[in-house]
C-alpha cells in the first residue's frame, strides 16, 4: 500500500494539480518519512527525482527480508 502511495505521489507531481489539496497533503504525510531521508542522501539529478524509485526498491528489499525471516524462523 505504501508503494502505491509513492507511485501516486510521483505520478501526480507531473500534473498541474493544487498541491495544497487534501489528497496531496495525505500523500505527503504518508510518504515524506520514507522519501525525505533518501532525498537527502541521493545526489541531485536535475529535473528527475529518483528518490521515489529508490524508496520503492528499498521497500521491496525490506519486504523480502522480513518475509524470509518469518518463513525460515
C-alpha positions in Angstrom: 0.0 0.0 0.0 2.9 2.3 0.8 4.4 1.5 -2.6 1.2 2.6 -4.3 1.2 5.9 -2.3 4.7 6.6 -3.5 3.7 5.8 -7.1 0.6 8.0 -6.9 2.7 10.9 -5.4 5.2 10.6 -8.3 2.6 10.4 -11.0 0.5 13.3 -9.6 3.6 15.5 -9.4 3.7 15.5 -13.2 0.4 17.3 -13.5 -0.5 20.9 -12.6 -2.7 20.0 -9.6 -3.0 22.1 -6.5 -0.5 20.6 -4.1 -2.4 22.0 -1.1 -5.3 19.7 -1.8 -6.3 17.1 0.8 -5.1 14.3 -1.5 -1.7 15.7 -1.9 -1.4 16.5 1.8 -2.3 13.0 2.7 0.2 11.5 0.2 2.9 13.8 1.5 2.2 12.9 5.2 2.4 9.2 4.4 5.4 9.2 2.0 7.6 12.0 3.3 9.1 10.0 6.2 10.4 7.5 3.6 11.3 9.7 0.7 12.9 12.7 2.5 15.8 10.8 4.1 16.6 9.1 0.7 16.4 12.5 -1.0 19.0 13.9 1.4 21.4 11.1 0.7 21.0 10.8 -3.1 22.7 13.3 -5.4 20.6 15.8 -7.3 19.9 14.5 -10.8 18.3 17.7 -12.1 14.6 17.5 -13.1 14.1 13.8 -12.4 13.7 12.9 -8.8 14.9 9.3 -8.3 14.2 9.1 -4.6 10.7 7.6 -5.0 12.2 4.8 -7.2 14.9 4.2 -4.5 12.2 4.2 -1.8 10.1 1.6 -3.7 13.2 -0.5 -4.2 14.1 -0.2 -0.5 10.5 -1.3 0.4 10.7 -4.3 -1.9 14.0 -5.4 -0.4 12.8 -4.9 3.2 9.6 -6.8 2.4 11.6 -9.7 1.1 13.9 -9.7 4.1 11.1 -9.7 6.5 9.1 -12.4 4.7 12.3 -14.6 4.6 12.8 -14.1 8.3 9.2 -15.1 9.0 9.3 -18.2 6.8 12.7 -19.5 7.9 12.4 -18.8 11.6 
